[in-house]
Amino acid sequence: MVEASRNTPRTRPREAARTFIANFFIEFMPGVVGEYELLQNATEGRPKLSLFEFQMEVLIFSLHLLDRAVFVNWGPEYRSAFMDGALSSACEAFSTALPEDSREHFVSCFRTHYNTRQQEYSSMSLPLSEASPKGTLFWEYAKRICQGAGVIHPEIIAPIMMEGASDFFTMMLKIAPTL
Protein backbone atom coordinates (compact mmCIF):
# COMPACT_ATOMS: atom_id res chain seq x y z
CA MET A 1 0.00 0.00 0.00
CA VAL A 2 1.25 3.46 -0.87
CA GLU A 3 1.48 5.95 1.97
CA ALA A 4 -0.09 9.35 1.52
CA SER A 5 2.19 12.37 1.43
CA ARG A 6 2.94 13.97 4.77
CA ASN A 7 2.61 17.43 3.28
CA THR A 8 -0.60 19.38 3.68
CA PRO A 9 -2.61 20.18 0.55
CA ARG A 10 -2.62 23.88 -0.35
CA THR A 11 -6.31 23.95 -1.17
CA ARG A 12 -9.35 22.67 0.69
CA PRO A 13 -10.74 19.57 -1.02
CA ARG A 14 -14.08 20.90 -2.29
CA GLU A 15 -12.50 24.12 -3.59
CA ALA A 16 -9.75 22.15 -5.33
CA ALA A 17 -12.35 19.81 -6.81
CA ARG A 18 -14.43 22.68 -8.25
CA THR A 19 -11.34 24.22 -9.81
CA PHE A 20 -10.18 20.90 -11.23
CA ILE A 21 -13.57 20.06 -12.79
CA ALA A 22 -13.91 23.55 -14.30
CA ASN A 23 -10.46 23.24 -15.88
CA PHE A 24 -11.18 19.69 -17.01
CA PHE A 25 -14.28 20.80 -18.89
CA ILE A 26 -12.45 23.74 -20.48
CA GLU A 27 -9.18 22.04 -21.38
CA PHE A 28 -9.79 18.33 -21.82
CA MET A 29 -13.39 17.69 -22.80
CA PRO A 30 -12.93 19.32 -26.23
CA GLY A 31 -10.24 16.71 -26.95
CA VAL A 32 -12.83 14.01 -26.35
CA VAL A 33 -14.54 15.14 -29.55
CA GLY A 34 -11.39 14.12 -31.46
CA GLU A 35 -11.44 10.69 -29.84
CA TYR A 36 -15.11 10.38 -30.72
CA GLU A 37 -14.26 11.10 -34.35
CA LEU A 38 -11.82 8.19 -34.16
CA LEU A 39 -14.70 5.99 -33.00
CA GLN A 40 -16.89 7.28 -35.83
CA ASN A 41 -14.24 6.28 -38.36
CA ALA A 42 -13.92 2.82 -36.79
CA THR A 43 -17.61 1.86 -36.94
CA GLU A 44 -20.02 1.13 -39.70
CA GLY A 45 -22.42 4.05 -39.66
CA ARG A 46 -22.77 5.94 -36.42
CA PRO A 47 -21.16 4.68 -33.20
CA LYS A 48 -23.60 3.01 -30.85
CA LEU A 49 -22.44 5.46 -28.16
CA SER A 50 -23.56 9.05 -28.62
CA LEU A 51 -21.02 11.83 -28.13
CA PHE A 52 -22.76 12.68 -24.84
CA GLU A 53 -22.53 9.06 -23.62
CA PHE A 54 -18.88 8.90 -24.65
CA GLN A 55 -18.13 12.16 -22.84
CA MET A 56 -19.78 10.77 -19.71
CA GLU A 57 -17.69 7.56 -19.91
CA VAL A 58 -14.50 9.58 -20.33
CA LEU A 59 -15.42 11.86 -17.45
CA ILE A 60 -16.29 8.97 -15.15
CA PHE A 61 -13.08 7.16 -16.06
CA SER A 62 -11.07 10.34 -15.52
CA LEU A 63 -12.73 10.85 -12.14
CA HIS A 64 -11.68 7.34 -11.19
CA LEU A 65 -8.09 8.03 -12.22
CA LEU A 66 -8.17 11.27 -10.28
CA ASP A 67 -9.54 9.41 -7.27
CA ARG A 68 -6.53 7.06 -7.33
CA ALA A 69 -4.05 9.90 -7.73
CA VAL A 70 -5.56 12.04 -4.97
CA PHE A 71 -5.67 9.07 -2.60
CA VAL A 72 -1.99 8.27 -3.16
CA ASN A 73 -0.96 11.88 -2.59
CA TRP A 74 -3.27 13.01 0.21
CA GLY A 75 -4.82 9.98 1.85
CA PRO A 76 -8.39 8.79 2.41
CA GLU A 77 -9.91 11.77 4.25
CA TYR A 78 -8.85 14.43 1.73
CA ARG A 79 -9.67 12.06 -1.13
CA SER A 80 -13.20 11.48 0.17
CA ALA A 81 -14.02 15.18 0.49
CA PHE A 82 -12.28 16.01 -2.78
CA MET A 83 -14.12 13.33 -4.75
CA ASP A 84 -17.49 14.33 -3.25
CA GLY A 85 -16.80 17.86 -4.49
CA ALA A 86 -15.53 16.66 -7.88
CA LEU A 87 -18.59 14.50 -8.45
CA SER A 88 -20.96 17.31 -7.45
CA SER A 89 -19.13 19.77 -9.70
CA ALA A 90 -19.15 17.33 -12.63
CA CYS A 91 -22.88 16.69 -12.21
CA GLU A 92 -23.56 20.41 -12.08
CA ALA A 93 -21.42 21.11 -15.16
CA PHE A 94 -23.10 18.41 -17.24
CA SER A 95 -26.62 19.13 -16.04
CA THR A 96 -26.50 22.83 -16.90
CA ALA A 97 -26.57 21.81 -20.57
CA LEU A 98 -29.87 19.99 -20.03
CA PRO A 99 -33.44 21.28 -19.76
CA GLU A 100 -34.20 22.14 -16.13
CA ASP A 101 -36.94 19.52 -15.81
CA SER A 102 -34.50 16.66 -16.61
CA ARG A 103 -31.53 17.76 -14.49
CA GLU A 104 -32.48 15.97 -11.28
CA HIS A 105 -33.04 12.69 -13.14
CA PHE A 106 -29.71 13.10 -14.96
CA VAL A 107 -27.80 13.74 -11.73
CA SER A 108 -29.33 10.64 -10.14
CA CYS A 109 -28.45 8.49 -13.16
CA PHE A 110 -24.95 9.97 -13.41
CA ARG A 111 -24.22 9.24 -9.75
CA THR A 112 -25.51 5.67 -10.12
CA HIS A 113 -23.42 5.16 -13.26
CA TYR A 114 -20.37 6.67 -11.55
CA ASN A 115 -20.77 4.41 -8.50
CA THR A 116 -21.10 1.32 -10.72
CA ARG A 117 -17.99 2.18 -12.74
CA GLN A 118 -16.08 3.16 -9.60
CA GLN A 119 -16.70 -0.30 -8.14
CA GLU A 120 -15.63 -2.00 -11.37
CA TYR A 121 -12.55 0.13 -11.95
CA SER A 122 -11.34 0.00 -8.35
CA SER A 123 -10.97 -3.78 -8.60
CA MET A 124 -8.67 -3.50 -11.63
CA SER A 125 -4.92 -3.14 -11.48
CA LEU A 126 -2.75 -0.78 -13.43
CA PRO A 127 -0.81 -2.40 -16.26
CA LEU A 128 2.72 -3.57 -15.54
CA SER A 129 5.20 -2.57 -18.24
CA GLU A 130 6.24 -6.11 -19.21
CA ALA A 131 2.97 -7.95 -18.68
CA SER A 132 0.05 -8.29 -21.03
CA PRO A 133 -2.38 -5.40 -20.55
CA LYS A 134 -5.42 -7.71 -20.76
CA GLY A 135 -7.59 -7.47 -17.68
CA THR A 136 -5.96 -4.25 -16.47
CA LEU A 137 -7.71 -0.95 -15.92
CA PHE A 138 -6.67 0.70 -19.20
CA TRP A 139 -7.40 -2.44 -21.24
CA GLU A 140 -10.87 -2.90 -19.75
CA TYR A 141 -11.70 0.77 -20.28
CA ALA A 142 -10.60 0.63 -23.94
CA LYS A 143 -12.49 -2.64 -24.47
CA ARG A 144 -15.64 -1.17 -22.93
CA ILE A 145 -15.47 1.89 -25.20
CA CYS A 146 -14.80 -0.17 -28.35
CA GLN A 147 -17.59 -2.64 -27.60
CA GLY A 148 -20.01 0.09 -26.57
CA ALA A 149 -19.36 2.06 -29.74
CA GLY A 150 -19.50 -0.98 -32.03
CA VAL A 151 -15.93 -0.64 -33.31
CA ILE A 152 -15.27 -2.98 -36.25
CA HIS A 153 -11.54 -3.53 -35.59
CA PRO A 154 -10.96 -3.06 -31.86
CA GLU A 155 -7.40 -4.39 -32.22
CA ILE A 156 -6.58 -1.11 -33.97
CA ILE A 157 -8.59 1.30 -31.82
CA ALA A 158 -8.16 -0.28 -28.36
CA PRO A 159 -4.39 0.44 -28.17
CA ILE A 160 -5.07 4.09 -29.01
CA MET A 161 -7.72 4.27 -26.29
CA MET A 162 -5.37 2.54 -23.84
CA GLU A 163 -2.65 5.08 -24.60
CA GLY A 164 -5.14 7.90 -24.01
CA ALA A 165 -6.15 6.32 -20.68
CA SER A 166 -2.50 6.04 -19.67
CA ASP A 167 -1.93 9.68 -20.63
CA PHE A 168 -4.93 10.73 -18.53
CA PHE A 169 -3.56 8.84 -15.54
CA THR A 170 -0.13 10.41 -15.96
CA MET A 171 -1.82 13.81 -16.05
CA MET A 172 -3.80 13.03 -12.88
CA LEU A 173 -0.61 11.93 -11.11
CA LYS A 174 0.98 15.25 -12.01
CA ILE A 175 -2.03 17.31 -10.96
CA ALA A 176 -2.81 15.63 -7.63
CA PRO A 177 0.34 16.80 -5.79
CA THR A 178 -0.41 20.42 -6.76
CA LEU A 179 -3.70 20.54 -4.86
Summary of the structure (lengths in Angstrom):
residues: 179
radius of gyration: 16.5
end to end distance: 21.4
largest distance: 52.1
contacts: 522
relative contact order: 0.16
helix: 75%
strand: 0%
